Amino acid sequence: MSRIVYVNGEYLPEAEATVSVFDRGFLMADGVYEVTSVLGGKLIDFAGHQLRLARSLKELEIAAPCSDDELLEIHRELVARNDLTDGMVYLQVTRGNPGDRDFVFPDPATTRPTLVMFTQSKPGLADNPQAKTGIKVISIEDIRWGRRDIKTVQLLYPSMGKMMAKKAGADDAWLVEDGKVTEGTSNNVYIVKNGRIITRNLSHDILHGITRAAVLRFAKEAQMVVEERPFTIEEAQGAEEAFMTSASAFVMPVVAVDGASVGDGTPGPVAKRLREIYVEESRKAAI
């Protein structure tokens, strides 16, 4: 069965789902995106993704393509039409198609934003075998633009970072700026030191992760101590544990950084417990 994709008000077979070559998302990377996970046919952390989307659009002065209620309905309709049990719903909003290429923003009164959404099936999403073994990361220089808090479609350097990691025999890359870790290529990152969970504080330097917010809330409710500050690669290598969070990976243990084992080189108790709590509580709150 062909996957059904949503494009500007229409549900179409993926082979028929297209946008203009003059769309600013294609020409200028002038757009934002969100990815919402689906477990058991229900949306995880949807309200958080919806709020962050609204913030990203506001920061870039792109009009919302539809109301919040309509956005939820489209998500649910795509899940239903694609018979999605476990996986993700990808959403992308661009400034639209002004009919030609120009650096100047088009008049929003005459150029409507483009809204594209599609599903990705990931059976057993919550049972990723890597969660039991952990992943290995390398460090690379963070040379992205300064507004990483806006979830834009400018993903070339994160893609390059993942390829650098792959070539080095690792699973992902941690980005480093001024000697301190900012985040992973597509995730927020953490270490556990002296029993404390340490993660970089929110600013323009990192994405304000929806999974990050939920995990830190659950950690505090479980009486874990959280310290929000930057840390170095050397600190990570000497930590008791390390892990990362994202909408699709949930909580993923990190067992090696630049070739050095973290702790005993296996997933630690804090990461494992937070993953259990996150999956359990997310399933309860899914809509």
N, C-alpha and C positions, 0 to 999 in steps of 0.2 A: 504494500500500500504506500502511495506517495505521501510524503510528509506535507502537512498543511501549514502554510506560512501566512502571516498577517502583514499586509502592506497597505497602509493608508486607507483603512476602512474595508478592505476586502480580504477574505480568506481564500487563498489560492494554492493549488498544487505547487510544490517548490520549483518545478521546472518553468512555471509561468510567473513566478514572483520576481519582479524586476523593479529597479529604480533608474532614473535618468542618468546619463553620463555627465550631466551638468549638476548633479546633486553635490552640495558642498561637503557632504561627508566623504564622498569619493575624491573630490578635487582638493579639499583643504583640511581634511580630518576635522571638520567643523561639526562636531557632534559629541554626544555622550551616550553611555550605555549602562545597563544594569544586568545582572544575572541572578535569578532567583532559583534556588534549588527546590526540587519536588520530591517528597518522600510519601509513598503510599497514595499518590495521586493528589496530594495537598501541598500548598505553597508554604515554604519555610521563611520566616522573618520578612514577610511581604511588606508590612507597614514600614519597616526600616528602609528597605530598598526604595519604596515609594517616596519617602521623605528625602532620601539622599538624591534621588532623581530630580525632585523639585529644586533642591539646593543647587545641583550642578547646572540645571537649566537657567536658574536665576543668575548665577555667577557669569554665565556666558550670554545672558540676555536673549535666550531662545524661548519662544512661547511654548507653553505646554500644549501638546498635540491633542489632549482630551482631558476629561475630568478624572479624578481619582477613582470614582465608582466605575467609569467606563474602562479604565486601565485594569482594574481587578477583573472585570467581566471578560475582557479580552484574554487575560492570562488563563482564566478558568476555561474559557471556550477552547483555547489552543490545547490545554491539557486534555480536555474531553475529546476533541476531534482527532488528536494524535494518540489517544488511548495510552497516555503517559503515566506510568506508575512511579518510577524513579528516574530522575534526570534533572534537567534544567530548562528554564525559559529565558532565552536571551532577548533583550530589548535594546533597540538603538533609536535615538532621536537625533536628527540632523537639522541644520537650519533650512534645509529644503533645496528646491531646484529653482533658481532665479532665471533659468533659460540661457545663461551664458556664464563664462568664467570671469570673476572680478574679485579683487581683494576686499573691496568695500562690502559690508553686510547689505543684503537686499532689504527692501522695505518689507517689514513683517505684515503690513496690511495687504500686500499683493503676493507674498511668497510664504506659503504655509510650511511648517516643519514637516519633515518626513518621519513617519513612525513605522519601523519594521520590527517584527517579533517572530521568533521561531523556537521550536523545542529541540532538545538533544536528549535522546534516551540513554540512560546510564544505569542499567539493571544492577541492583546491589550497591547503590551509591554509598550507603552508610557502612558497607562492609569492605571497604577498600583494603586489600591485603597489605598495602604499604603501611597502614596504621599499626600493624603488628610488628613490622621490621624497622620502620623509620626511614627517612630519606637523608641523602647526603647533599650538601650545598657547597658552592664555592662563593668567593666574594669578588665583586667587580665594582668599578668606579660608577657612581651615580651621576650621569650626565643629562638627566631629563630636565624638562622645563620646570620652573619654580612653583607651579600650581598643581601639585600632585594630589591635592585634596579634591580636585574636580575630576570626576571619573570620565575622562574623555576617551575617544577612540584612537588617540595617538599612542599606539602600542608597539611601534617598531622597535624601540630600544628594549622594552621588556621581552619581546620575541627574540631579539639578538642575544639577550642575557640567557634565556633558556637554551638557545643553541650553543652558547659558550659552555654552559654547564654540561650539556649532552656530550660535547666534544671532549670535555675533561673527565667524563665517566661519572658525572654527578647528576642529581635530579633537578636542581634548581640553583638560582643565584641569589645571594643577598647583596643589596646595593649599599655602597659605602660612600659617604660624603663628609669631608673634613674629619676623617678618622673615625666616624661613628656610623653605625648601621642605620639606614632609614627604614627599609622594608624589603620584602622579597619581590620577585618580578611580578607576582600577581597575588600577594598575600601580605599580611602583617606578621611580624616575627617577635619572638619572646625567648628569654632565657630564665632559668631558675637558679638562683644563687643564694646560698645560706637560707634556703627555704622560701625565698621571696620571688614572686613572679615579676620580672622586669621587662618592660616594653616601652618603646619610644612614645613620648607624649604627643597628643594631637596638635597639628599645626598645618601650615601650607606644605610642609615637607613630605607628608605621607597621606595616603588615602584613609579616610575615616571609616574603617571597616565595620560593616553591619555585624558580621560574625564576631569581630573583635569586641564590639560593645556588649554583645550577648555573653560571650565567654568571660569577660572581665566581671560582668554582673554576677554570673553564676559562681565565679571564683570567690568573690567577696561574700556571697551568701553561704558558701561552704567554709567560711572563716579562713580562706587563704589570703595572704598578704600580697598586695599588688603595689608595685613602685613604677611610676611612669616617668622614664628618663631615657636618654640615649645610652647605648652601650657600644663597646668596641668588639671587633672580631676576636681579639685576645681574651676579652672577658667571656665571650661565648665559648671559646675553646676550653676555658677553664671552669665552665659552669657545670652544675650538677645535671641539668637537662636543658634542652632547647626544643622549641616547637614553632609551628606557624599556624595561622588560621585564615580561612577563606570560605566563600559561600559554597564552593564545590568540594573542598577537601575537609571542611569542618575544622577539626583539630588534628594536625599531623605532626608527629614527633620528628625531630631532626637529630640524627645520631652522629654526624660528622660535619665539620666546618673546615674547609680548605685542607682536607686530608687528616685533620686531627679529630680523634674520637671525642665526643661530648659525653662526660660521665663514663659509664662502662661500655658505651657504644651500642646500647639498646634503649628502646623507649622507656622513659622514666615514669614513676607513679603519678606525678602531677599531670603530665600530658594525657596519660591514659585515663585518669579519672575525669579530667575536664571533657575529654571526648565523649565518655559515657554520659556525663550529665548533659552535655549539649545536645546529643542525639536524642536522648530520652525527653528532655524538656521541649525540644523543637517539635518533636512528633506530637506532643500534647497540645502545643499552641498552634500547630499548622492549620491553615484555613483552606 
